[in-house]
Amino acid sequence: MRRMLFALLLLPLLAHAEPRETDWLELMPREDQKALEAMPEISHETPEGAGTFGQQGGLKQQAKDLPAVMYSSRTVPHLNGKLVRLGGYPVPLESDAEGRSTLFFLVPYPGACIHVPPPPPNQIILVRPAKAILLEDIYAPLWVSGTLKIEAVSNDLADAAYTISGGEVRLVEEEDL
């Protein structure tokens, strides 16, 4: 009886517990992490790297001669359904009538939407926030908290291997650092 009462008292505290901060590399299987560490220097001399864009571009991998890890959609199964907190940068996709973002990709470094090469799909998360957020600066880091799902998503801009739906999104504040 005493244990049950103690557990009931703890439930509200656990429900509001801060999700575990997750590192981007944790989203990659160990083999991909090793391949990324062993990867040779990549050239950034492309039309996208020079600031000019062709018909396609964005986060999609265009070059076909990159190491296989740069195209990897391999995920980490035990993370599926886990509550996470991840820091990253937004790539806006859709917004409401007030200009607030209702759908965006979260990427591990700023400027990934024009950076060459872009991150692999297992380093891109499609975020469907619970509440639209005003993204005034895509170079301003965000905290995204929510339930991580393994879900392949593809659109003209990118392929993503994970999603977070209904999560909380906020700007990283100075006191967070």
C-alpha positions in Angstrom: 0.0 0.0 0.0 2.8 2.4 0.9 4.6 1.7 -2.4 1.4 2.3 -4.4 0.8 5.6 -2.6 4.4 6.7 -3.2 4.1 5.8 -7.0 0.8 7.8 -7.2 2.6 10.8 -5.7 5.5 10.5 -8.2 3.3 10.2 -11.3 2.6 14.0 -11.7 6.3 14.7 -11.3 7.3 12.1 -13.9 4.7 13.3 -16.4 6.4 16.8 -16.3 10.0 15.5 -16.3 12.3 17.1 -18.9 12.9 14.7 -21.8 16.4 13.3 -22.1 18.7 15.5 -24.3 19.6 13.5 -27.3 22.8 14.0 -29.4 22.4 13.9 -33.2 24.9 11.1 -33.5 22.6 8.9 -31.4 20.2 8.9 -34.3 22.7 7.1 -36.5 23.5 3.4 -36.1 27.1 2.8 -34.8 28.3 1.6 -38.2 27.1 4.9 -39.8 28.9 6.8 -37.0 32.2 5.0 -37.8 31.7 5.6 -41.5 31.1 9.3 -40.9 34.3 9.6 -38.8 36.3 7.8 -41.5 34.9 9.9 -44.3 37.3 11.8 -46.6 37.1 15.6 -47.1 34.2 16.6 -49.3 34.4 19.2 -52.0 32.0 22.2 -51.7 32.6 23.4 -55.2 29.1 22.9 -56.6 26.5 25.4 -58.0 24.7 25.2 -54.6 28.0 25.9 -52.7 28.5 28.9 -54.9 25.1 30.2 -54.1 23.4 29.4 -57.4 20.7 26.7 -57.6 19.5 24.5 -60.4 16.1 22.9 -60.8 16.6 20.7 -57.8 18.6 21.2 -54.7 18.0 21.9 -51.1 18.6 19.1 -48.7 18.4 16.3 -51.2 21.7 14.6 -52.0 22.5 15.5 -55.6 26.1 14.2 -56.0 26.2 10.4 -56.6 29.9 10.0 -55.7 29.6 10.6 -51.9 30.3 7.9 -49.4 27.2 5.7 -48.7 26.8 7.1 -45.2 25.8 10.5 -46.7 22.7 8.8 -48.1 21.9 6.7 -45.1 18.3 6.4 -43.9 19.3 3.7 -41.4 17.8 4.4 -38.0 18.2 3.3 -34.4 15.2 1.1 -33.6 15.3 1.5 -29.8 14.7 5.3 -30.2 11.3 4.8 -31.8 8.7 6.2 -29.5 11.2 7.7 -27.1 10.6 11.1 -25.6 13.6 13.2 -26.6 14.9 16.8 -26.5 17.1 17.7 -29.4 18.8 21.0 -30.3 19.0 22.0 -34.0 18.2 24.4 -36.7 14.9 24.8 -38.6 14.3 24.5 -42.4 10.8 25.9 -42.7 8.4 24.0 -45.0 4.9 25.3 -44.2 3.4 28.2 -42.3 0.0 29.5 -41.3 -1.7 32.8 -42.3 0.3 34.7 -39.6 3.6 33.4 -41.0 4.3 31.0 -38.1 5.9 27.7 -39.0 3.6 24.7 -38.8 6.0 22.2 -40.4 9.8 22.2 -40.7 12.8 20.0 -40.9 15.2 20.1 -37.9 18.8 19.7 -38.9 22.0 19.5 -36.8 23.8 22.6 -38.2 22.7 26.0 -39.4 22.3 26.6 -43.1 21.8 22.9 -44.0 19.2 23.9 -46.6 21.9 25.4 -48.7 25.0 23.6 -47.3 26.7 21.1 -49.6 26.6 18.3 -48.9 23.4 18.2 -46.9 23.0 15.9 -43.9 21.9 12.3 -44.5 18.2 11.4 -44.0 19.0 9.9 -40.6 20.2 13.4 -39.5 17.0 15.2 -40.6 13.8 15.2 -38.6 10.4 16.4 -39.8 8.8 18.4 -37.0 5.1 18.9 -36.8 4.9 21.2 -33.8 1.9 21.2 -31.4 1.8 24.9 -31.8 2.9 27.0 -34.8 6.1 28.9 -34.0 7.5 32.1 -35.5 10.9 31.4 -37.0 12.4 34.8 -37.6 15.9 33.5 -38.1 16.8 30.0 -39.5 20.2 30.4 -37.9 18.8 30.7 -34.4 19.0 27.3 -32.6 15.8 25.6 -31.3 15.0 23.0 -28.7 12.5 20.5 -29.9 11.0 18.1 -27.4 8.6 15.3 -28.2 8.2 11.7 -29.1 10.6 10.6 -31.8 9.2 8.3 -34.4 11.0 6.3 -37.1 9.1 7.5 -40.2 10.5 7.9 -43.7 9.4 11.2 -45.2 10.3 12.5 -48.6 9.5 15.7 -50.4 11.1 17.9 -53.1 13.4 19.4 -50.5 14.7 16.4 -48.5 14.4 12.9 -47.2 14.1 12.4 -43.5 14.2 9.2 -41.5 12.6 10.5 -38.3 9.6 12.7 -37.2 8.4 14.4 -34.1 4.7 15.3 -34.0 3.0 17.4 -31.4 6.2 18.4 -29.7 7.2 21.5 -28.0 9.5 23.9 -29.8 11.3 26.9 -28.4 14.3 29.1 -29.1 17.5 28.2 -27.3 18.0 30.9 -24.7 21.3 32.2 -23.3 20.6 30.6 -19.9 20.4 27.2 -21.7 24.0 27.4 -22.7 
